Amino acid sequence: MTRLADKVALITGAARGIGEGIARAFHREGARVVLTDIQDELGQAKATELGERASYMHLDVRLESDWERVISKVLELQARIDVLANNAGITGFEGASDPHDPEHVSIENWRSVHATNLDGVFLGCKHGIRAMRRTGVGSIINVGSRSGLVGIPGAAPYASSKAAVRNHTKSVALYCAEQGLRVRCNVIQPAAILTPMWETLLGSGPDRALRMAEYTKDTPLRRFGSVDEVAALAVYLAADESAYTTGPSLLASARSADRNVRTGSGVAAQLHKAVQPSRRQNRAHHRKTLPILPNSARNRDASPIAPSTSSAFRSSGRRRT
Ligand SMILES: NC(=O)c1ccc[n+]([C@@H]2O[C@H](COP(=O)([O-])OP(=O)(O)OC[C@H]3O[C@@H](n4cnc5c(N)ncnc54)[C@H](O)[C@@H]3O)[C@@H](O)[C@H]2O)c1
């Protein structure tokens, strides 16, 4: 398979999950791939496994100095960058159970999610465009989320950051076109894709299959999407066959259009449910604390009670992606 023969591709967040899948697919199609991540051991191992035409570099997408260092190294070694996949992203619930609803999310958590998901994409696009000016041709692929199309009360920073990624993609696409560059920029918006991001929720043991079924029961195909199914879209966007595609959002989502906006089963929404108190508990808590506590104490007290995954699993209500 040679749809990407001789192309040089840089992928962020490539140590695992969707980024790893994109790197593997690009490599299979003949590209020279540069995997980047902050999990260096894992990322290096994945590059070594791929072998020839694959390498690994540390790149924290939040840091402009990292982008400058990595891009100039790749240009020095490979002379060009043809494809950039801005995939690295976080939900904000990694190892933490703070509330992420619009009323209680801390400014630190808000900024932290945006720093990775939005600043990371902004910096990637900025330095990607500059690198691609060398040849005047290229493909920037941003990974957003269906969460960028809906409001998610319990994962507001994630939803906001992904909505902004979607919009910034269009600015980049239009800017490159105005500049006379053949650099295109598109965004893939996955729904529920089975990656390590979901592991906390799914757990192991006999209930795992039940949970998987529960989380996807309101999707037409009634299953999670696979990393390969997202990677296939990325290959299309990286290849010359998509030369006339710039600006749009491609959904990697088993949903019919009419159910698109108000239902979902995305990881951020589900993780939020797993760490949030129930609405009843929230109301009781507010009755108890709101009149007497200052803001800082109120936010601290309103932090989640972190129910078990199984209680989140049992909780009912509309699911969002
Ligand atoms: N899995 C899903 O259901 C789903 C749905 C919609 C969107 N997405 C998006 O897809 C992308 C990949 O998600 P995933 O499910 O593979 O997640 P994942 O957690 O399995 O992998 C994310 C990778 O990004 C890396 N990363 C995190 N912060 C980073 C930083 N500051 N700099 C560089 N790398 C960093 C992590 O180390 C990890 O290797 C994310 O942008 C995510 O928001 C995922």
Ligand as a Chemical Component Dictionary entry (heavy atoms), coordinates in Angstrom:
data_LIG
# 
_chem_comp.id                   LIG 
_chem_comp.type                 NON-POLYMER 
_chem_comp.pdbx_formal_charge   0 
_chem_comp.three_letter_code    LIG 
# 
loop_
_chem_comp_atom.comp_id 
_chem_comp_atom.atom_id 
_chem_comp_atom.alt_atom_id 
_chem_comp_atom.type_symbol 
_chem_comp_atom.charge 
_chem_comp_atom.model_Cartn_x 
_chem_comp_atom.model_Cartn_y 
_chem_comp_atom.model_Cartn_z 
_chem_comp_atom.pdbx_ordinal 
LIG N1  N1  N 0  -11.362 7.935  22.267 1  
LIG C1  C1  C 0  -12.466 8.614  21.981 2  
LIG O1  O1  O 0  -13.592 8.123  22.166 3  
LIG C2  C2  C 0  -12.350 10.012 21.422 4  
LIG C3  C3  C 0  -13.539 10.636 20.990 5  
LIG C4  C4  C 0  -13.458 11.918 20.460 6  
LIG C5  C5  C 0  -12.235 12.551 20.339 7  
LIG N2  N2  N 1  -11.094 11.931 20.764 8  
LIG C6  C6  C 0  -9.838  12.674 20.615 9  
LIG O2  O2  O 0  -8.875  11.871 19.966 10 
LIG C7  C7  C 0  -7.577  12.239 20.405 11 
LIG C8  C8  C 0  -6.844  11.005 20.879 12 
LIG O3  O3  O 0  -7.595  10.408 21.915 13 
LIG P1  P1  P 0  -7.330  8.921  22.449 14 
LIG O4  O4  O 0  -8.645  8.336  22.752 15 
LIG O5  O5  O -1 -6.404  8.222  21.564 16 
LIG O6  O6  O 0  -6.630  9.293  23.844 17 
LIG P2  P2  P 0  -5.455  8.570  24.639 18 
LIG O7  O7  O 0  -5.538  9.134  26.010 19 
LIG O8  O8  O 0  -5.527  7.099  24.462 20 
LIG O9  O9  O 0  -4.138  9.113  23.901 21 
LIG C9  C9  C 0  -3.786  10.465 23.937 22 
LIG C10 C10 C 0  -2.294  10.592 23.767 23 
LIG O10 O10 O 0  -1.974  12.004 23.838 24 
LIG C11 C11 C 0  -0.827  12.159 24.653 25 
LIG N3  N3  N 0  -0.781  13.492 25.249 26 
LIG C12 C12 C 0  -1.532  13.979 26.272 27 
LIG N4  N4  N 0  -1.143  15.235 26.569 28 
LIG C13 C13 C 0  -0.137  15.544 25.701 29 
LIG C14 C14 C 0  0.676   16.692 25.504 30 
LIG N5  N5  N 0  0.550   17.793 26.277 31 
LIG N6  N6  N 0  1.600   16.674 24.517 32 
LIG C15 C15 C 0  1.750   15.570 23.748 33 
LIG N7  N7  N 0  1.031   14.453 23.888 34 
LIG C16 C16 C 0  0.094   14.437 24.860 35 
LIG C17 C17 C 0  -0.953  11.058 25.706 36 
LIG O11 O11 O 0  0.296   10.786 26.320 37 
LIG C18 C18 C 0  -1.491  9.896  24.877 38 
LIG O12 O12 O 0  -0.470  9.124  24.326 39 
LIG C19 C19 C 0  -7.775  13.288 21.496 40 
LIG O13 O13 O 0  -7.615  14.577 20.945 41 
LIG C20 C20 C 0  -9.207  13.050 21.933 42 
LIG O14 O14 O 0  -9.785  14.206 22.501 43 
LIG C21 C21 C 0  -11.128 10.672 21.309 44 
# 
loop_
_chem_comp_bond.comp_id 
_chem_comp_bond.atom_id_1 
_chem_comp_bond.atom_id_2 
_chem_comp_bond.value_order 
_chem_comp_bond.pdbx_ordinal 
LIG N1  C1  SING 1  
LIG C1  O1  DOUB 2  
LIG C1  C2  SING 3  
LIG C2  C3  SING 4  
LIG C2  C21 DOUB 5  
LIG C3  C4  DOUB 6  
LIG C4  C5  SING 7  
LIG C5  N2  DOUB 8  
LIG N2  C6  SING 9  
LIG N2  C21 SING 10 
LIG C6  O2  SING 11 
LIG C6  C20 SING 12 
LIG O2  C7  SING 13 
LIG C7  C8  SING 14 
LIG C7  C19 SING 15 
LIG C8  O3  SING 16 
LIG O3  P1  SING 17 
LIG P1  O4  DOUB 18 
LIG P1  O5  SING 19 
LIG P1  O6  SING 20 
LIG O6  P2  SING 21 
LIG P2  O7  DOUB 22 
LIG P2  O8  SING 23 
LIG P2  O9  SING 24 
LIG O9  C9  SING 25 
LIG C9  C10 SING 26 
LIG C10 O10 SING 27 
LIG C10 C18 SING 28 
LIG O10 C11 SING 29 
LIG C11 N3  SING 30 
LIG C11 C17 SING 31 
LIG N3  C12 SING 32 
LIG N3  C16 SING 33 
LIG C12 N4  DOUB 34 
LIG N4  C13 SING 35 
LIG C13 C14 SING 36 
LIG C13 C16 DOUB 37 
LIG C14 N5  SING 38 
LIG C14 N6  DOUB 39 
LIG N6  C15 SING 40 
LIG C15 N7  DOUB 41 
LIG N7  C16 SING 42 
LIG C17 O11 SING 43 
LIG C17 C18 SING 44 
LIG C18 O12 SING 45 
LIG C19 O13 SING 46 
LIG C19 C20 SING 47 
LIG C20 O14 SING 48 
# 
